Amino acid sequence: MPRRASPLPAGFTLIEVLVALAVVSIALTAGLRAAGVLTDNADRLGDVIAAQWCADNQLTELRLRRVFPGVGDSDFGCEQLGRSYKGKLITRPTPNPSFRRVDAEVSTEAGVPLLTLSTVLGRQ
């Protein structure tokens, strides 16, 4: 029996291949962007956790001193996870003179704010 030629050519046209490549490139670009955002978020989370440790250490040190803090601001430095952070302790009076509000603000070395942690300390 003789073979008949197929009426439709086999394979993909150039347009179909270009459309498929465009779809794949858009999907890969979106995936790379998502991976970059996840990496940035992980770095930011690491900075915020380290900043919280710095602030918590400063506030705990104030509690352990058992000295009623005076009103005013003071700077401190901290190193966590191999990175340096700048901090500021801000002590303010409260309506009750037996208590002081203390805020520990921590930022990166470049000055980007990361965290503010607050507590109230009383007279011992």
TANOR-V198846 format. One record per backbone hydrogen bond with DSSP energy under -1.0 kcal/mol. CO is the residue of the C=O (numbers start at 0). NH is the residue of the N-H. Records with the same first field share a line. If there is no record, write none. Layout:
CO=NH  NH
This chain:
12=16
13=17
14=18
15=19
16=20
17=21
18=22
19=23
20=24
21=25
22=26
23=27
24=28
25=29
26=30
27=31
28=32
29=33
30=34
31=35
32=36
33=37
34=38
35=39
36=40
37=41
38=42
39=43
40=44
41=45
42=46
43=47
44=48
45=49
46=50
47=51
48=52
49=53
50=54
51=55
52=56
53=57
54=58
55=59
56=60
57=61
58=62
59=63
60=64
71=90
73=88
75=86
77=84
79=82
82=79
84=77
85=106
86=75
87=104
88=73
89=102
90=71
91=100
95=98
97=122
99=120
100=91
101=118
102=89
103=116
104=87
105=113  114
106=85
107=110
111=107
114=105
116=103
118=101
120=99
